[in-house]
Amino acid sequence: MCVDVPGDLGVAEETFTAMMRERDGSDADIAHLIETRDALDVLIRANSRHRAELSTAPEPVAQFA
């Protein structure tokens, strides 16, 4: 790590590259989590509408043969 060898530009560059790679990975993870959350929001809204419809629907009438 660059703090271990403060005068070594090569180590500092490698460390910078590693940190940028980690940050890019974090950005990708965050983007995936946002997409997942947005998809869940769509499903939650659909489920909420469905539950509301079920709670106001009349009870089915039993039919005897």
NORJO-V84821 format. One line per field, one symbol per residue. ss: DSSP state (a for helix, b for strand, c for the rest). phi: phi as a letter, one per 20 degrees, with the letter a starting at -180 (. if undefined). A space follows every 50 residues. Layout:
ss: ???
phi: ???
//
This chain:
ss: ccccccccaaaaaaaaaaaaaaaaaaaaaaaaaaaaaaaaaaaaaaaaaa aaaaaaccccccccc
phi: .fffcfeefffffffgffffffffffffffffffffffffgfffffffff fffffdffffefdde
//
